[in-house]
Amino acid sequence: MSLFVFSAVSAKPVLVLSEEIIDFGDVNIADGHQTKMLVVKNEGDEPLVINQVSSTCHCVEAEWGIRPIASMSTDSIKIVLNPDMSGVISKKLIVYSNAKNKRTVFRVKAKAIRKK
């Protein structure tokens, strides 16, 4: 008697971020927009598509490409911080994609100050 075992492997993309916290440090409100790049890697077998990046605040925005990210390749999400009030900024952003981990969360933090 022979025994055959079949395993179903899900060929999904896997989204991995270079950082879980993007720290802008101390930022001067008068300097306006500040930007940082967040590297996104697809560690899965299929192309990764970023559908949306949502923020819990209007002071943080994200810009990303519309092209799928190939298996084992990287791309970037541009994080734009626009501090409009003094104080500590700690905001959650969520990346929505077709990855196995459909929602991936990261944080942006900064201390907005007014220099004269």
Beta strands, then each sheet from edge to edge (+ up, - down):
strand 1: 15-17
strand 2: 21-28
strand 3: 34-42
strand 4: 50-55
strand 5: 60-64
strand 6: 74-81
strand 7: 87-97
strand 8: 103-113
sheet 1: 1+ 3- 6+ 5-
sheet 2: 2+ 8+ 7- 4+
end
